[in-house]
């Protein structure tokens, strides 16, 4: 059992970890920037240490300051949450050098999945289906054009160190290949310090379906079924649900086995997510693996009744998992509530929350770190809450979400609640007829409508 866990993160995920630690009798340490001094994760942790000014590079990405906070508070473990340093192999390695347990996979496991080229090569060797594409990085434009012709248009250019849609370009024909090639490399270099690019066949109208897995230190890996993540804007997820309305029992078994195989081939330790693209014929292809807890983990928790943060902690403490796979017993949908104006191209809307009323009732969950009077800082991700609804069927879940969205009131800043309200009424969404490009033709209309 850990005595004290430092959470190297902020906001709702830090608060989420604090809650589970408290239930397990583990003390917690919050770290915070000066911009987050009034955040709830600071208030509810047993101890809190300021680690720097607002900029992430000077606080939540500053490894020496985080390690100093761990040392002065005698923390024996660090939970990285998601984002920031959660998939930083160097950080995990430094934790080990200081005798502090990193609650997550080993540095070598993070590295094996962190680079998309390495991950793809590993999956091919393991027998997991992958999207046709280049064997590795492509550095020469002439070679890239030849490969694109061989693979067949459309193709997608991807940054090997990428994430969040950065360094990614879809090319439909050779005429603008060179322009998109240059833009992808420039963006990758600016975002990740690495302009490495590889090429894949672009799967048209794909579904983004991911499988939650867990693996212990003894080589056992299981899955906790799937999440549907196809409703996204600029490769950023806005809504997640489980089970997927596109899923069949046969496909779930095939994808579940592939996800377990992906974890077993790297001896994965911790909870993680294997992400797949699924075409309209239900062929699926490995896309990437996230070696951390996901933003959307509550969706899985609600349908299989399993605390994934607790599972992380138990695995990190050396406990064995049962090896049993988990399947959805209910239906759950998560709406990300962001401080953005959906009527103005989702422009960020930081500022002071004047009043706040969160949704309540049977089967309704809200994960948030904000409150009335809280000032949303402009320095970080704009997500301020996650609204999760659970019901016996998808239809009942959508109806419950509509009611919950009506009750969720935030005054003082713009939020994405109007977007979610409109989406819940959309016939194609309600019927399950959508893919990752669905929002490209989705019109918000007039805010007065």
N, C-alpha and C positions, 0 to 999 in steps of 0.2 A: 504493500500500500504506500502510495506517495504521501508525504507529510504536507508538502506545499507545492502548488503548481502556479507558475507564472504564465499569464496569457499574453503572448506577444502579438496582440492585435487590439482592435477597438470596436466600438459599436455593438450591434446586436449579437454578433458571434461571440464576442468576449463575455457578454452578459449570459449568453446561452451556456458557455463552458462553466462559468461561475456557478450557475444553478445546479448543474449536475455534480460538480465537485462538492458543493455544500451538502447535497443529498447523500454523497458517499463519505462524508466526514473529512474531506480534504480541504485544507486552507488554500486561499488563492491570493495572488498578487496581480494587480492591474498595473499596466504601464500606460502612460498617456502623454500626448503632446499638450502644449499650453492651450491649443484650440479645443481640446477635449476635457478640460478640467472639470466641466459640469456634466459630463456624460454619466449615465446611470451605471456603466460598468465600473467607473471609478468609485461611485458611492457604495456599491454592494460588495466589492471585493474586501477581503480582510485587511489588505494593505495596498497602497498605491504609490507608484514612483513616477515622477515626471521625467521623461527622457529626452525632452528637447522642444524646439519651436515647431510650428505647424507643418512645415514642409516634411513630407514622408521621408526624404533622404536624410533628414536631420533627426528623425524620431523613430517611426515604425520600421524603417529600413536600416537604422543605425545599429549594426550588430554589437559593437563595443559597448554602447550605452545599455542595450538590452541585457547583455551578459553581466554588466556591472550591477544592474538592478537585481538580477538573479542572485548574484554573489552577496550583496548587502542584505538581502532578505532571506538568505539561506534556502532558496527554492531548490528542490531536488528534481524538478521536471519543468519542461516548457511546452505549452500547447500553442502552436502557431496559428490556429484558426484557418481562414482561407485568404488568399491574396497575400500581399506583402511578402513575408519570408517563408510562407507555407511550403513552397516547392523549391526552396533554395538548399541545394545539397551542401554547400559550404557552411551554411548556418547549422544544419544538422550535424555536420562533422565537428564544428567548433563546440557545440553543446556536449558532444561525447568527450572531447578533449578536456572540458571543464568538469567532467563527471556528472553532468546534468542530462537526464533522459529527455530526448526529443520525442514528443508524442506524435509519432508518424513513422513512415518507412525509413529504412537505412539510407545513408548518403548514396550508396551504389544503386539502390532501387530507384531513388529519385532521379539520378543521372540517366539510368537506362530508359526511363520514360520521358524525361524532360526534353530531350532532343528528339524531334519528330522523325528524323531520318533513322536514328538509332532504334527508336521505338518501332518503326515500321519494319526494319530489318529483323528485329527480335520477334515480332509477330509472325512474319513470314516463316521463320525457322520453327515457330511453335505450331504452325498450321492454322493460324487465325486468318480469315479472309481479309484482304486489304484492297484498297482502290488501286487500279492499274496506274503506274506512273514511273518516274525516274528512279533509278537504283540508289541514288544519293543526291548530293548537292550538284546543281548545274551552275557552272560559273561562266560559261561562254555563250553569248547570244546566238551564234550560228548553231551550236549544238542544241540549244534550247528550242530553236525553231524547228530543227529536225525531229526532236523528240515529240514536240507538240503535234506535228504532222503524223508521226507514227502512232501516237496514242489516239489521236482523233479529237477534233474540236467538238464542243467547248472543253477547255482545260482550265485548271485553277493553279495560280502561282501562290506558293505559301512560304512564309518565313520559317526556317527550321527552328528558330528560338521564339516563335510567335505565340500569340494568345490574344483573345478579345477582338479578333478580326484585323489586327495590325499586320501589315506586310502581306496582305492577301488580295489578289486580283483575279477576276474571272475574265477569260479571253475567249471570245466567240469565233474569231477568224484571224488569219495572219496579219491583216491590215493594220491593227493597232497593237500587235504583240510587243514590239520594241518599246512603245510608250508605257504600256502597263508593266513590262519587265523592269524598266528604269524606276518607275514609281514604287513598285513593290520593294525593290532593293533599298531605295532611299528611305522609305518608311520603316523598314525593318532595322536599318542601321540607326535611325534616329530613336526608335522605340526600345531596341534591345542591345544596341552596340554590336550587332551581328547582321550582316547583309546576306547571309546564306539563304538561297532559294532552292526549292525543289518543285517539281511539276507533277500534277495528278490529273487524271480524267475527272471532269466536273460532272457529278451525278445530278441530273436535272430533276427538279421537284422531289428532293429527298426529304425523308424524315430524319430528325435528330433524336435518336433513342439511346439512352445510356443505362448501364447496369451497375447497381451498387454492389460492391464486393467487400468482403472482410477476410483477412488472412492473419493467422497467428504466427508465433515464433517457431512453431514446430512443423510448418509446411502445409497446414490445413487451410484451404480456401473455400469459401461458400459465397453464394450470391443472395441478395435480398430483393431480387426482381428489378423491374425496369421503371424508368421515368421518361415520359414524353416531353421533349424540350424544343419542339419545332417552332413554337411561337416566339420569334426573336426578331430583333431589329438591329441591323448592322452587326450581326453575329453575337449580339448580347441577348441573353434569355430574358423574357418578360413574364412568361407563365410556364409553369411546369405541372405535370399531373402524373398520377399512377393509379391504375394501369393505363397503358397507352390505348386509345380507342382503335388503333391500327393493329394491335397485337392479336395473334392467335396462340393457342396452346402449343402448337407445333413450333412456331417461330420463337416463342419464349424459351422453350427447351433448348433449341439450337443456339440462340444468342446467349442464354445463361451458361451453357457449356463452354462457349467460346470465351466469355468473360472470365470464367474460372480458369480456363487454360492460360489466358493472358496473365492472371495473377500467379499461377503455379510456376510458369516458366521463369519468373524473376524472383520466386520465393517471397512473394509480397507479404509484408508485415504491416498491419493497420487496416483502416478503412480507406477505400478509394473508389474511383468510378471509371469504368471502361466505356468509352463513347463510340457509338457506331452511326454511320449513315445508312439508311435503309431506303432502297428505291421502291417505286410503285409496284414492283413485282415481288416485293418482300425479300429481295437479295440484300444482305447486309455486309458492311465493310468496316473494319477497324479504322477509327479516325485518330484517337489519342487516348491517353490515360491520365486522369487527374489523381495525383498521389497525395490527396488531402481530403478533408471534409468539404462537401459542396454547399453552396448557398441554399440549394433546394433540398437538403437532406430531410427537412421536416415532412415532405411529401411521403417519403419512404417510411419514416417513423409512424405516420398516421395510419398507413395501410397494413403494416405488419406488426404494429405495437412493439417497437424496439427502439431503445435509446441509443443512437449511434455514437454520441459523445461518450457515454458510459462504456460502450464497446471499445472505442479508441483507448480509453484509459485502462481498461482491463487487459487489453492486448499488450499495451506498453508496460504493464506491470508483470507480464509473463504468463498470463492465464491462457489456457487453451479454449478455443471455440468449439462448438459442438460439431461443426461441419455440415449442419443441416441447412438446406436452402429455404428461403422464406418467400411466400407468394401472397399477393394482395388479397386481403379479406374484405376490404372496403374500397371506396374510390376517394381520392384526395386531389385537390387543385390548390396551387399556390400562386398568388398574385404578388409580384414585387411592387411595393409602393415606393416610388422614387419621387424626390423633390425636383420635378421637372414639369414643364408646361407642354402637354401633348398637342395643344393647338398651335404651338410655335416651334415645331420640329423638335420637340422634347428638350427645349432649352433648359439648362439647370436653373433651379430656383432656390438658392440658399437664403437664409434669413431666419427671423424669429417666429416660432410657432406661437400664435396668440392663444389658440384654444385647440384642444385635442379630445376627441371621443373615439375610442377604438371599439370595434365590433365585439359582441359577446354572444353567448348562447350555446346550445348543444352542438358539438362538432365544429366549433369555431375556435381557431387559435391565432394569436397575434404575437409575433416575435419582433420586438422593437427596443430601442434604447432611448427613444425621445419622449418628451412630455411637454405639456403646456408651459411656455416660457423658455424652452430649450432653443438655442440658436444653432441652426444647421450651418456648419462651417463650409466654405467654398473649396476646401483643399482636398477633399476625399470623394469617394464614390457617392453618388446621390441617393442610394437606397436608404430609406429611413424606417421601413417596416416590411414584414412579410405577413400577408393575410392568408391563412390556410384553412380550408373548409374540408370536412370529411362527411361522407354519407354512404348509403348502401349502393347506390347506382350513380353513374355519371350524370344522368338527368337531374337527380335529386341534388347532387353536389353543385351543379351549375345554378340551380334555383336557390340553394342556400348561399352561394357566393354572391348572387345578385342582391339578396337581402342584406348580407354582411357589408357589401360595398356601400349600400345606401346608409348604413349606420356609421360608417367610418368617416369621421369629419375632421379635417385639418384646416385651420384658418391661419392666415398670415403668410403662407407660401403656396405656390402652385404644386399640384401632385398629379400622378398618373392615374388617379382613381377614375376620372371621366373616361379615360381610354379603356380601362378594365370593364367599366359598366357597359360601354358600347360593344366591346368584344363579346361579352357574355350573351348579348342579344343577337349576335351575328349567326345566321342560319348555317353557314358553312362550318363555323367553329362548333356550333351545337351538334352538328351531324358528324363531326370528326373528320371532315373533308378539308384537310389543310396540309401544308408542308413548310419548309424553312423560308420559302419566298412569299408566304401568305400575306405578310404585312406590307409587301411592296405595292399592293393595290388596295390596301385598306385606307379608307378616307375617314378622318376624324370629323370633318364638317365644321359647322359653326358652334362656338361654345354656348350660344344662346338657344340652340335647338333643343 
